C-alpha cells in the first residue's frame, strides 16, 4: 500500500515554476580547502573535466589539480568512450549536464532510497542506481527520462573501478572528520554510459529532510517535467519548510 503524506515532497510539486528555472548546486565543500559554499555570497565552480568536484576559487582549483588530475582525467575519458554509430554523441555531454543540473534532486533521492535517516550504516553498503533513457531531439531539459531505479550493493560501483573507489573513500574520510556519516553513492546510467555521483552526507541529526517513501515518484516527476527547482520538505520545530 502506497504511503500517504499530508504535504507534498516539494514546495512547488503541483505548480509550474513562476520564473525561469535556475541551476541549483546545493550544499558544497571546496575540494581543496574544505570551505562550505554560501550561495548568497558566491557560487562554487565545478571542475569542467569531471563535472563533480567543486572549488571556492580558481586558485583552489589550481592548487588541487596535482591530486585531482588522475580521477578527473579518468572520469572524463570514461564519458568519451567510443560507442556504436547509432548512439547520439551528445549523450556524453548531456549526461554530465543532467547530473550537474539535478544534483540537489539526485542527492535527495539517494538519501531517501538508502533510508539514511533510519539506518545511517546503509551508506557503507548500498548505492542508488538510476537508469535513464535518452530522447534525441527532445527539448534540452527533457532529453533524459527515468527508466528505472534500483538500490544495489555499493560494491557494484566500487569493485569495478579502483580510482573511483579511492575518490569515494577520500571524500568519506573528509566527511566523517567534519562530523558527517560518509559518502552516499549515486550511479547515473544511460545504456553503456554512466557517471558516479558521490554525495557527502551530514549527520542525520542535523538533516531535517522528511523521510519519504515516494522518492522515486518525485524523482520521476521533476525529471520528466524538466524541472530544476526542486526544494525538499523539512519538518522543523518552527513548522514546515522547503529547501
CORGI-V78112 format. One record per backbone hydrogen bond with DSSP energy under -0.5 kcal/mol. NH is the residue of the N-H (numbers start at 1). CO is the residue of the C=O. E is the energy in kcal/mol with one decimal. If there is no record, write none. Layout:
# CORGI-V78112
NH,CO,E
NH,CO,E
This chain:
# CORGI-V78112
11,231,-1.2
13,10,-1.5
15,12,-0.6
24,22,-0.6
24,101,-0.5
30,35,-2.7
31,54,-2.8
34,30,-1.6
37,28,-2.4
41,38,-2.3
42,38,-2.3
45,55,-2.8
47,53,-2.8
51,47,-1.8
55,45,-2.3
61,57,-1.7
62,58,-2.2
63,59,-2.4
64,60,-1.8
65,61,-0.7
65,62,-0.7
67,64,-0.7
68,64,-2.0
69,65,-2.5
72,68,-2.4
73,69,-2.7
74,70,-2.0
75,71,-2.5
76,72,-2.5
77,73,-2.4
78,74,-1.8
79,75,-1.4
80,77,-1.2
81,78,-1.0
87,84,-2.1
91,88,-2.0
92,89,-1.3
93,89,-0.6
94,90,-2.9
95,91,-2.2
96,92,-1.7
97,93,-2.1
98,94,-2.6
99,95,-2.4
100,96,-2.2
101,97,-3.0
102,98,-2.3
103,100,-1.2
106,102,-3.0
107,103,-2.4
108,104,-2.1
109,105,-2.4
110,106,-2.2
111,107,-2.1
112,108,-2.3
113,109,-3.2
114,110,-2.1
115,112,-1.2
116,111,-1.9
118,115,-0.6
119,115,-2.6
122,119,-1.8
123,120,-1.5
124,121,-1.6
125,122,-1.1
126,122,-2.5
127,152,-2.6
128,185,-2.4
129,127,-0.6
129,150,-3.3
130,128,-0.6
130,187,-3.1
131,129,-0.6
131,148,-3.0
132,189,-3.1
133,145,-2.5
135,143,-3.4
136,134,-0.6
138,135,-1.7
142,139,-2.7
143,140,-0.6
145,133,-2.1
147,131,-2.9
147,145,-0.6
148,131,-1.6
150,129,-2.5
152,127,-2.6
152,150,-0.6
154,125,-2.8
156,153,-2.0
157,154,-1.8
158,154,-2.1
159,155,-1.9
160,157,-0.6
161,158,-0.6
165,161,-2.3
166,162,-2.2
167,163,-2.0
168,164,-2.5
169,165,-2.2
170,166,-2.1
171,167,-2.1
172,168,-2.3
173,169,-2.4
174,170,-2.0
175,171,-2.7
176,172,-2.3
177,173,-1.8
178,174,-1.0
178,175,-0.5
179,176,-1.5
180,175,-2.7
181,201,-2.0
182,201,-1.0
184,182,-0.6
184,199,-3.2
186,184,-0.6
186,197,-2.0
187,128,-3.1
188,186,-0.6
188,195,-2.9
189,130,-2.8
189,187,-0.6
190,193,-3.4
193,190,-2.0
195,188,-2.6
197,186,-3.5
198,196,-0.6
199,184,-3.0
200,198,-0.5
201,182,-3.1
206,203,-2.4
207,204,-1.0
208,206,-0.6
210,233,-2.1
215,212,-0.6
218,214,-2.1
219,215,-2.8
220,216,-2.4
221,217,-2.5
222,218,-2.3
223,219,-2.1
224,220,-2.7
225,221,-1.4
226,223,-1.3
227,222,-2.2
233,9,-1.5
234,241,-2.8
235,208,-1.1
236,234,-0.6
236,239,-2.3
239,236,-1.6
241,234,-2.6
243,232,-2.7
